[in-house]
Amino acid sequence: MTEHTTCVVVGGGPAGMVLGLLLARAGVEVTVLEKHGDFLRDFRGDTVHPSTLRLLDELGLGERFAALPQSRVEETAFPVEGGSTLVLADFRLLKTPHPYIAMVPQWDLLNLLADAGRAEAHFHLRMDTEVTDLIRESGRVAGVRYRTADGETGELRSELVVGCDGRWSVVRAGARLRPREFPVPIDVWWFRLPRHADDGATALVPSMRKGHFAAVIPREDYFQIAYLARKGLDARLRAEGIDRFRERIVAALPRFADRVGTLQSMDEVKHLDVRLNLLRRWHVEGALCIGDAAHAMSPIGGVGINLAVQDAVATARLLAGPLRRGRVTSGDLAKVNRRRRLPTVLVQTIQRAMHRGIVRPVIEGRRSGPPKAVVAILDRIPGVRFIPAYLIGIGFLAERAPAFARRSPRTPISRPTLERR
């Protein structure tokens, strides 16, 4: 079966859903293909930063987002000697409508965006539809081949295919685009621990003890824990078993010794193979990669989702016109690359420096806590906390919603019926 649309968006993550919504509001026929049957997956990026919160306001979705279950992180702090903490980034210093990071399960955000998209006549979301290959004609990408969960196969032809399908992108592979890989010293193991009523805390506080690095993310009903260790250790950690893993967590986070027993098996611990890479060129004729498909990010700073969303906004603004006219050139696609490459490179440069200067010395047991120079600067010049807050919360090039996509918060949105093919 062969079908036609103007733009195929591969991947129903934050970048794909935002891009689909914005293009549909521009009057572009857009079809988002998502290989899973729902959005329910644990330990995906759940940080929604001030720049993205402002974007949701501009799209008329701010009030609906605020009604979702969430917790708010107002600062990032480091533990220092004596049991106190030193604030690294104070988001309350930002002059923005939402001076905090909202911690919201990603599936809630994606369902909200799906609701908004379904209200647009030009938006189509197909779940349980996995892209298997790209269609090529006359030297350009002309669409995708797909397979549904029921085994049905088909072709969806289009003027443009946008890969928003993550670090292992099928679109990137099919377009023969190869990223430059940067060395990464760590992997991350995610899990949950109970949050007690008297725990309080609105800060994201990492723990740095010789040989152990962990980050505690306060969620509404639990703590989401990231344990960082040397890359390639997953098989060893699982072979050691849950008792030894609990010991590692207590060594990193002594204050949670009373609750690590809730971890019953290593099946509850999810491994993230951390990658940091960047495509030299984000496009070929008829296809474009954005978000993690173009640049996998380290979890350091939690900026991956928000950088991908900014990519999506820029893509919609730059390509809505060519898509409405029915012809997208390589020059049009190159504009997206030029617009978004520099902020991506700058963020990755900072992440690589943090790997070298902060994370690696801790996990190798050479230091506990952040570098003394960083501590001294933050202690003596409190105002400097604005800088990391701005870089994390807003970024180097925050994109604003284009005029065609803006809506009043009172615009009604009907509940979508997700299309399954």
Phi, psi and omega per residue, in radians:
M1 nan 2.275 3.124
T2 -2.020 2.276 3.128
E3 -2.218 3.008 -3.092
H4 -2.369 2.516 2.999
T5 -2.611 3.032 3.140
T6 -1.482 -0.779 -3.123
C7 -2.358 2.259 3.013
V8 -1.772 2.192 3.038
V9 -1.871 2.081 -3.096
V10 -1.702 1.988 3.133
G11 1.922 2.122 -3.111
G12 -1.751 0.696 3.002
G13 -1.477 -2.972 -3.106
P14 -0.983 -0.780 -3.133
A15 -1.123 -0.812 -3.114
G16 -1.102 -0.734 -3.105
M17 -1.239 -0.691 3.102
V18 -1.147 -0.771 3.132
L19 -1.079 -0.796 3.128
G20 -1.031 -0.764 -3.137
L21 -1.103 -0.823 -3.075
L22 -1.159 -0.748 3.123
L23 -1.121 -0.696 3.108
A24 -1.084 -0.696 3.100
R25 -1.183 -0.355 3.066
A26 -1.483 -0.037 3.136
G27 1.565 0.272 3.132
V28 -1.651 2.274 3.064
E29 -1.217 2.034 -3.035
V30 -2.325 2.407 3.121
T31 -2.162 2.131 3.108
V32 -1.722 2.200 3.139
L33 -1.908 2.146 -3.137
E34 -2.155 2.195 -3.022
K35 -1.282 -0.402 3.136
H36 -1.539 2.854 -3.137
G37 -1.501 -0.232 3.078
D38 -2.697 -3.083 -3.112
F39 -1.794 0.178 -2.993
L40 -1.435 1.622 3.052
R41 -2.429 2.297 -3.101
D42 -1.299 2.651 2.943
F43 1.059 0.520 2.864
R44 -1.450 2.931 -3.120
G45 -1.063 2.099 -3.069
D46 -2.024 0.194 -3.137
T47 -1.582 2.171 3.082
V48 -1.979 1.951 -2.957
H49 -1.529 2.906 -3.086
P50 -0.936 -0.644 3.133
S51 -1.130 -0.662 3.120
T52 -1.298 -0.613 3.073
L53 -1.090 -0.703 3.085
R54 -1.131 -0.688 3.099
L55 -1.063 -0.759 3.115
L56 -1.054 -0.672 3.047
D57 -1.032 -0.812 -3.100
E58 -1.117 -0.515 3.126
L59 -1.473 -0.008 -3.130
G60 1.398 0.302 -3.059
L61 -1.944 0.043 -3.045
G62 -1.067 -0.765 -3.108
E63 -1.161 -0.699 3.122
R64 -1.164 -0.674 3.099
F65 -1.141 -0.738 -3.120
A66 -1.071 -0.437 -3.141
A67 -1.400 -0.163 3.125
L68 -1.292 2.605 3.036
P69 -1.049 2.255 -3.078
Q70 -2.829 2.808 2.954
S71 -2.121 2.819 -3.073
R72 -2.116 2.337 3.087
V73 -1.858 2.061 -3.069
E74 -1.747 -0.226 3.117
E75 -2.759 2.755 2.984
T76 -1.986 2.276 -3.040
A77 -2.334 2.724 3.066
F78 -1.954 2.436 2.979
P79 -1.278 2.473 3.096
V80 -2.249 3.023 -3.106
E81 -1.010 2.521 -3.131
G82 1.643 -0.005 3.077
G83 1.522 -0.002 3.133
S84 -1.587 3.098 3.097
T85 -2.173 2.682 3.127
L86 -2.104 2.124 -3.082
V87 -1.257 2.202 3.075
L88 -1.595 -0.802 -3.101
A89 -2.345 2.138 3.118
D90 -1.926 1.782 -3.078
F91 -1.207 -0.313 3.108
R92 -1.174 -0.252 3.114
L93 -1.401 -0.226 -3.088
L94 -1.306 2.370 3.079
K95 -1.573 1.389 -3.086
T96 -2.561 2.698 -3.110
P97 -1.035 -0.425 -3.079
H98 -2.291 1.489 -3.075
P99 -1.471 1.048 -3.130
Y100 -2.896 2.894 2.981
I101 -1.738 2.220 3.095
A102 -1.588 2.227 3.094
M103 -1.734 1.835 -3.054
V104 -2.288 2.301 3.068
P105 -0.903 2.296 -3.036
Q106 -1.032 -0.567 -3.122
W107 -1.126 -0.549 3.085
D108 -1.168 -0.748 3.089
L109 -1.085 -0.771 -3.102
L110 -1.178 -0.654 3.074
N111 -1.126 -0.663 3.090
L112 -1.082 -0.792 3.129
L113 -1.154 -0.619 3.085
A114 -1.123 -0.724 3.072
D115 -0.997 -0.845 -3.116
A116 -1.119 -0.700 -3.140
G117 -1.140 -0.738 -3.087
R118 -1.103 -0.383 3.087
A119 -1.287 -0.174 -3.129
E120 -1.734 2.307 -3.056
A121 -1.105 -0.453 -3.050
H122 -1.679 0.090 -3.063
F123 -1.784 2.304 3.096
H124 -2.356 2.256 3.134
L125 -2.089 2.101 3.111
R126 -1.975 2.027 3.071
M127 -1.557 2.930 3.124
D128 0.966 0.578 -3.095
T129 -2.256 1.877 -3.058
E130 -1.765 2.211 3.064
V131 -1.322 2.263 -3.094
T132 -1.887 -0.402 -3.089
D133 -2.916 2.892 3.032
L134 -1.723 2.587 3.027
I135 -1.638 2.280 3.118
R136 -2.081 2.360 3.088
E137 -2.524 2.307 3.062
S138 0.911 0.693 3.057
G139 1.397 0.197 3.105
R140 -2.410 2.766 3.054
V141 -1.298 2.271 -3.048
A142 -2.114 0.213 3.136
G143 2.551 -2.863 -3.093
V144 -2.349 2.735 2.919
R145 -1.814 2.508 -3.062
Y146 -2.409 2.864 3.066
R147 -2.403 2.324 3.124
T148 -1.583 2.978 3.122
A149 -1.097 -0.418 3.118
D150 -1.492 0.003 3.129
G151 1.590 -0.015 3.109
E152 -1.233 2.438 3.093
T153 -2.074 2.751 -3.138
G154 -2.968 3.116 3.086
E155 -2.165 2.414 3.064
L156 -2.166 1.876 -3.089
R157 -1.584 2.601 -3.037
S158 -2.766 2.888 3.030
E159 -1.312 -0.543 -3.101
L160 -2.539 2.437 2.979
V161 -2.002 2.224 3.114
V162 -2.002 2.098 3.107
G163 -1.482 1.924 3.036
C164 -2.084 0.578 -2.949
D165 -1.824 0.515 2.863
G166 1.410 -2.938 -2.994
R167 -1.124 -0.448 -3.133
W168 -1.920 0.777 -2.983
S169 -0.994 2.212 3.026
V170 -1.227 -0.641 3.131
V171 -1.128 -0.787 3.126
R172 -1.052 -0.787 3.137
A173 -1.128 -0.765 -3.120
G174 -1.151 -0.524 3.121
A175 -1.478 -0.039 -3.134
R176 1.042 0.684 3.057
L177 -1.697 2.209 -3.080
R178 -2.026 2.197 -3.126
P179 -1.417 2.718 2.963
R180 -1.460 2.171 -3.117
E181 -1.629 2.330 3.073
F182 -1.802 2.534 3.139
P183 -1.129 2.420 3.132
V184 -2.259 2.228 -3.065
P185 -1.516 -0.088 -2.944
I186 -2.279 2.760 2.782
D187 -2.142 2.966 -3.108
V188 -2.237 2.448 3.050
W189 -2.062 2.098 -3.063
W190 -1.782 2.511 3.040
F191 -2.863 3.024 -3.124
R192 -1.981 2.570 2.933
L193 -2.282 2.638 -3.101
P194 -1.099 2.586 3.044
R195 -1.946 2.147 -3.118
H196 -1.515 2.780 -3.062
A197 -1.053 -0.548 -3.090
D198 -1.669 0.201 -3.116
D199 -1.236 -0.591 3.130
G200 1.035 -2.547 3.030
A201 1.339 2.157 3.009
T202 -2.081 0.303 -3.117
A203 -1.891 2.621 2.996
L204 -1.646 1.901 -2.982
V205 -2.048 1.968 3.022
P206 -1.394 2.714 3.061
S207 -2.014 2.227 -3.100
M208 -2.183 1.800 3.087
R209 -2.207 2.546 -2.983
K210 -0.815 2.082 3.121
G211 1.501 -0.089 -3.080
H212 -2.412 2.375 3.128
F213 -2.423 2.188 3.114
A214 -2.485 2.611 3.086
A215 -2.100 2.377 -3.131
V216 -1.898 2.064 3.134
I217 -1.910 1.986 -3.129
P218 -1.277 2.123 3.043
R219 -1.888 3.044 -3.043
E220 -1.059 -0.769 -3.043
D221 -2.063 -0.015 -3.083
Y222 -2.783 2.996 2.992
F223 -1.785 2.288 3.007
Q224 -1.658 2.145 -3.037
I225 -1.939 2.339 3.004
A226 -1.979 2.060 3.070
Y227 -1.786 2.108 -3.109
L228 -1.807 2.320 3.096
A229 -2.603 3.065 -3.063
R230 -1.010 2.416 3.140
K231 -1.011 2.449 3.076
G232 1.597 0.158 -3.063
L233 -1.609 -0.036 -2.976
D234 -1.021 -0.817 -3.122
A235 -1.064 -0.706 3.139
R236 -1.148 -0.771 -3.137
L237 -1.074 -0.700 -3.121
R238 -1.257 -0.580 3.086
A239 -1.195 -0.617 3.119
E240 -1.154 -0.525 3.073
G241 1.637 3.010 -2.997
I242 -1.225 -0.575 -3.124
D243 -1.106 -0.787 3.126
R244 -1.172 -0.623 3.117
F245 -1.140 -0.702 3.078
R246 -1.039 -0.707 3.113
E247 -1.067 -0.700 3.097
R248 -1.077 -0.727 -3.111
I249 -1.177 -0.711 3.105
V250 -1.121 -0.654 3.096
A251 -1.113 -0.618 3.134
A252 -1.441 -0.645 -3.036
L253 -2.310 1.330 -3.091
P254 -0.994 -0.537 -3.083
R255 -1.212 -0.195 3.127
F256 -1.808 0.280 -3.134
A257 -1.059 -0.475 -3.096
D258 -1.368 -0.073 -3.064
R259 -2.343 -0.026 3.137
V260 -1.147 -0.332 3.105
G261 -1.121 -0.266 3.094
T262 -1.236 -0.289 3.034
L263 -1.344 1.968 -3.036
Q264 -1.620 -0.506 -3.134
S265 -2.752 2.888 3.121
M266 -1.213 -0.199 3.057
D267 -1.114 -0.398 3.135
E268 -1.452 -0.078 -3.103
V269 -1.867 2.075 -3.068
K270 -1.770 2.249 -3.084
H271 -1.622 2.326 3.018
L272 -1.983 2.032 3.050
D273 -1.372 1.736 -3.018
V274 -1.243 2.282 3.080
R275 -2.222 2.631 3.054
L276 -2.435 1.904 -3.090
N277 -2.601 2.998 -3.072
L278 -2.705 2.252 3.024
L279 -1.256 2.368 3.030
R280 -1.205 -0.675 3.106
R281 -2.267 2.280 -3.022
W282 -1.612 -0.028 -2.995
H283 -2.546 2.791 2.833
V284 -2.286 3.038 3.121
E285 -0.996 2.052 3.071
G286 1.582 -0.051 -3.117
A287 -2.539 2.546 -3.110
L288 -2.450 2.484 3.024
C289 -1.965 2.414 3.040
I290 -2.404 3.024 -3.135
G291 1.094 -2.571 -3.104
D292 -1.083 -0.388 3.083
A293 -1.158 -0.459 3.115
A294 -1.744 -0.455 -3.050
H295 -2.783 1.671 3.056
A296 -1.191 2.382 -3.067
M297 -1.967 2.650 2.960
S298 -1.231 2.653 3.063
P299 -1.245 -0.152 3.131
I300 -1.041 2.116 -3.110
G301 1.569 -0.294 3.090
G302 1.070 0.559 -2.997
V303 -1.695 -0.034 -3.007
G304 -1.021 -0.849 -3.122
I305 -1.045 -0.816 -3.022
N306 -1.226 -0.585 3.053
L307 -1.156 -0.698 3.111
A308 -1.128 -0.709 3.100
V309 -1.096 -0.716 3.098
Q310 -1.087 -0.692 3.043
D311 -0.983 -0.790 -3.088
A312 -1.108 -0.722 -3.131
V313 -1.136 -0.792 3.119
A314 -1.088 -0.711 3.129
T315 -1.069 -0.781 -3.138
A316 -1.117 -0.760 -3.108
R317 -1.125 -0.723 -3.056
L318 -1.415 -0.463 -3.007
L319 -1.929 -0.141 -3.132
A320 -1.029 -0.772 -3.134
G321 -1.095 -0.942 3.092
P322 -0.999 -0.658 3.127
L323 -1.175 -0.681 3.088
R324 -1.121 -0.588 3.125
R325 -1.370 -0.207 3.060
G326 1.502 0.268 3.116
R327 -2.638 2.016 3.113
V328 -1.932 2.097 -3.117
T329 -1.636 2.919 3.056
S330 -1.064 -0.598 3.089
G331 -1.106 -0.655 3.077
D332 -1.097 -0.767 -3.123
L333 -1.175 -0.617 3.125
A334 -1.102 -0.472 3.117
K335 -1.108 -0.637 3.105
V336 -1.138 -0.800 3.122
N337 -1.001 -0.836 -3.122
R338 -1.125 -0.673 -3.111
R339 -1.164 -0.710 -2.959
R340 -1.799 -0.167 -3.065
R341 -1.174 -0.834 -3.055
L342 -1.077 -0.861 3.104
P343 -1.044 -0.578 3.106
T344 -1.163 -0.815 3.141
V345 -1.065 -0.722 -3.125
L346 -1.130 -0.753 3.119
V347 -1.125 -0.778 -3.132
Q348 -1.143 -0.588 3.090
T349 -1.107 -0.737 3.088
I350 -1.135 -0.741 3.132
Q351 -1.091 -0.720 3.124
R352 -1.130 -0.676 3.102
A353 -1.138 -0.674 3.108
M354 -1.187 -0.645 3.039
H355 -1.000 -0.830 -3.074
R356 -1.252 -0.772 -2.958
G357 -1.613 -0.362 -3.068
I358 -2.088 -0.965 -2.987
V359 -1.294 -0.893 -3.061
R360 -1.024 -0.819 3.136
P361 -1.045 -0.549 3.138
V362 -1.277 -0.879 -3.062
I363 -1.226 -0.350 3.064
E364 -1.553 0.036 3.064
G365 1.345 0.273 -3.116
R366 -1.569 -0.219 -3.121
R367 -2.800 2.612 2.964
S368 -1.963 2.268 3.122
G369 1.500 3.054 -3.126
P370 -1.265 2.905 3.111
P371 -1.014 2.514 -3.108
K372 -1.045 -0.591 3.138
A373 -1.109 -0.682 3.108
V374 -1.139 -0.768 3.116
V375 -1.044 -0.773 -3.106
A376 -1.096 -0.761 -3.129
I377 -1.121 -0.800 -3.122
L378 -1.155 -0.585 -3.122
D379 -1.257 -0.657 -3.041
R380 -1.560 -0.475 -3.092
I381 -2.231 1.389 -3.073
P382 -0.981 -0.531 -3.101
G383 -1.115 -0.326 -3.122
V384 -1.186 -0.235 3.124
R385 -1.144 -0.279 3.086
F386 -1.153 -0.610 -3.030
I387 -1.124 -0.970 3.104
P388 -1.121 -0.544 3.094
A389 -1.092 -0.723 3.141
Y390 -1.203 -0.761 -3.117
L391 -1.119 -0.669 3.122
I392 -1.345 -0.820 -2.976
G393 -1.413 -0.615 -3.086
I394 -1.942 -0.863 3.104
G395 1.684 3.110 -3.052
F396 -1.325 -0.523 -3.111
L397 -2.592 1.452 -3.122
A398 -1.337 2.254 -3.123
E399 -1.601 2.429 3.084
R400 -1.780 2.639 -3.112
A401 -1.082 2.290 3.077
P402 -1.127 2.727 -3.051
A403 -0.990 -0.656 -3.082
F404 -1.168 -0.308 -3.076
A405 -1.749 -0.159 -3.050
R406 -1.316 2.511 -3.141
R407 -2.478 2.748 3.012
S408 -1.284 2.565 3.100
P409 -1.125 -0.226 -3.115
R410 -1.591 -0.023 3.120
T411 -1.110 2.134 -3.092
P412 -1.181 2.541 3.085
I413 -2.243 2.195 3.127
S414 -1.530 2.711 3.108
R415 -1.263 2.203 -3.074
P416 -1.374 2.675 2.905
T417 -1.794 1.945 -3.069
L418 -1.184 2.315 -3.106
E419 -1.402 2.264 3.055
R420 -2.106 2.195 -3.042
R421 -1.872 nan nan
